[in-house]
Amino acid sequence: MQNTSNSIYDFHPAVAELYDDLFFQRDDVDFILKLIGERRNWHILEPFCGTGRILLQLAAKGHFLYGIDNASNFLQRLQCKSYLLASQYRKNVDIRFADALHTSWSNDFHLIVLAANCFYELPTPEAQELCIRKAYNALRSGGFVFIDNDHMEGSLSESWQNYNACEAFPTGFSRDGTEMKSTRQAIWFDVSRRLIKFQRQTFLTEPDGSIQEFSLIQQKHPVSKLEVEHWLINSGFSILRVFGDYQATIYNKNSPRAVFWAQKI
Ligand SMILES: C[S@@+](CC[C@H](N)C(=O)[O-])C[C@H]1O[C@@H](n2cnc3c(N)ncnc32)[C@H](O)[C@@H]1O
């Protein structure tokens, strides 16, 4: 069966399970907690919250968490996982199924978390900049934004300039034996504008042997540190720190990441 989906995350519940099996790192969450420090009872929004890897850990510290995501299977999984929280923390979790770019983010937040390369989910620099403007409008005065991306500068890096098919997420098995095999193949790129278009394809084999094929064309704009800096300043943020990793090392040109901690003034 051939299928098309608007999301690489939402065509089957097994994808959310596999996501949690593959992506369970804590170092970025610990870093966010370190930046929050001793502050208590913050109202925190995480657009692109997925299965709650970050959101639930922040809720477990007593903060009020609001999540937005457009993959219903991921949000269902987040909801199930929230039952592992003590009940006084679980009631502080509020999630919404929506396209983050086309929904209101509400306002009065202490912190907005744009973590884990979430800008890769957006196809253009305009969409990424809009996200930063929406963050500014949704924060209370004095509130903070955390933005964490791979570090890259200049034109499209060579690692993206490749027309060969390569293995992609989701690839692996879920617990019931559902197998997913995915590839990603560039079909077009623009080196100077740092844009790439991919054909993504997944073959999913159910435990009963039936096979489904999902395909999607997706565009990415790997964002640069300079762009994020520029958009933050244009939106009215004061950039307090740019880190190059989750150990609070100050950013330099060889840093693996560009992690912004900025404040609405
Ligand atoms: C790589 S996952 C990251 C999830 C989570 N932040 C984490 O660190 O584990 C990206 C998430 O963004 C969501 N997403 C992608 N585009 C979106 C959009 N336009 N609006 C809302 N969510 C979106 C996907 O459904 C997915 O759950």
The ligand as a Gaussian input file, in Angstrom:
#p B3LYP/6-31G(d) Opt

LIG

0 1
 C       13.003000      15.659000      16.350000
 S       11.430000      15.684000      17.146000
 C       11.907000      16.445000      18.671000
 C       10.994000      16.156000      19.802000
 C       11.458000      16.652000      21.164000
 N       11.627000      18.092000      21.193000
 C       12.759000      15.982000      21.582000
 O       13.749000      16.693000      21.738000
 O       12.762000      14.773000      21.749000
 C       10.634000      17.009000      16.296000
 C        9.161000      17.137000      16.636000
 O        8.643000      18.291000      15.967000
 C        7.319000      17.997000      15.543000
 N        6.959000      18.932000      14.461000
 C        7.501000      19.026000      13.227000
 N        6.946000      20.039000      12.536000
 C        6.027000      20.588000      13.359000
 C        5.124000      21.670000      13.240000
 N        5.064000      22.391000      12.109000
 N        4.326000      21.974000      14.276000
 C        4.371000      21.249000      15.423000
 N        5.214000      20.215000      15.609000
 C        6.032000      19.886000      14.592000
 C        7.376000      16.551000      15.120000
 O        6.098000      15.959000      15.105000
 C        8.302000      15.969000      16.182000
 O        7.574000      15.470000      17.277000

